[in-house]
Amino acid sequence: MKKVAFYVDYNYEVSSDEYGSNLVGRYDFSIDCSDEIYDELYQIWDENGGDLNSWNTNWDGHDSLYHSINQIATKMLNEILEENKSGIRNISSLDVLWEITKETIDEFETRS
C-alpha cells in the first residue's frame, strides 16, 4: 500500500501563465492505494506532463479511478468544511477541485 496525498478545495488560486491555476493547499486528504492504483496514478501523471488533477488532466480510459477519487474528495471537502465551521452547507453547488500535493509530485519525480 502506498499513500497518495491530494489538495482539495472549491476555489482556484490563479497563478502565472507559466504554472497555470492550482489549489492553495489549505485543505488536504490522502488515500491509501494498492501498488496497482499507485502505478496507474503515476502513469496518468506522467502522460499529462506532471499534472494530476480534476480540471485539466486527461482521464480517458481511467474514468473509474477518476470517479473514485472525486467521490472521496467530495466527501473529504464536505467533512473539512463542516469541521472548520466554514458556513458552507451545500457543497453540491460548488465545484470540488483536487490535485496531487507537492509531496506526491516529489515521489513521482524520483520514480521517473
N, C-alpha and C positions, 0 to 999 in steps of 0.2 A: 504494500500500500504506500502511496505517495500522497503528499498534501499539495494541493494547488490553491493558492490564495487569490482572491478577487477583490477589487474595489466595487462597490455598488452605490448607486445614488439615483436621483431623479433629475439631475441637472448637470450640464457640462461645464467645464472650465474652458473658456475659449483661449486658445494658445496661438502661437505664431503659425504662419503658413508652413514653416519647416516641420513642426511637430503635430499640427492639427489639433483637434479638440481632444480633451481627455477628462477624466474624472478627478476631482480634487483630492480624493483619498481620505475623506473624513469618515467613511463607513467601509467596513470590510468584512469578509467572511472567508472561510476556507472549506474545501471539500476533500475528503479522503477518497482517493481514486485507486482503482486497480492499476497495475502496470500497463495493461492494455489501454485503458482510458487515458492514462497519462501520456502514453505514446501517441495516441490519436490526437490529443490536445497539442502536443509538440508538433506533430505533422501539420495540423491546421495553422498553428502559429508560424511555422517555417514557410508554408505555402503562401501565406499572406504577408510576407515581408516583415515579420515581427509584430503583427497586430493580432490580438485575440480579444475581441470584444463583441458586444451585442449590436453595434450600429454599423460597422463597415467591414467586418470580417466576412469572407465568403464561406458559408457553412454548407455549400452544396455537397450532398452525399453524407452529411453529418447532422441531419435535421433532428434526429432523436437525441443526440448529445446536446445540441443547442437548446432544445426544449427542456431537457432535464436541468441544465444549468439555469435557464431562465426561470423555471419554476422554483428552484432553490433560492435564486437571487430575489425573486419577488417576495417569497416568504421571509427571508432574512431582512430585507429592507423594511417590510411591514413591522417585524419584531423590533428592529433597531429604532425606527421612528416612534413606535409606541413606548419603548423603554426610555428614550430621550425626551419624551413628552413634547414632541415637535408640534403638536396641534393638528397634524395631518391625520385624518381619519380614514380617508378613502383613497388608497394608493391606486385603485383601479383606474382612476382618472389621470394618473401620472405615467410617463414612460419610465420603466425600470431599466436603467442603463448599468452595464457591468463590463469590466475589463480585468485582465490579469494584473497582479501587482508587480512592482519593480523587483521584488524578491523572486517571484516566479520567472520573470524575464531573465534575471541573472542565472537562475538554474538552467533554463532553456539554452542560454547563450554558452554556458560551459559544456553543454552537451553537443553543440554544433561542431 
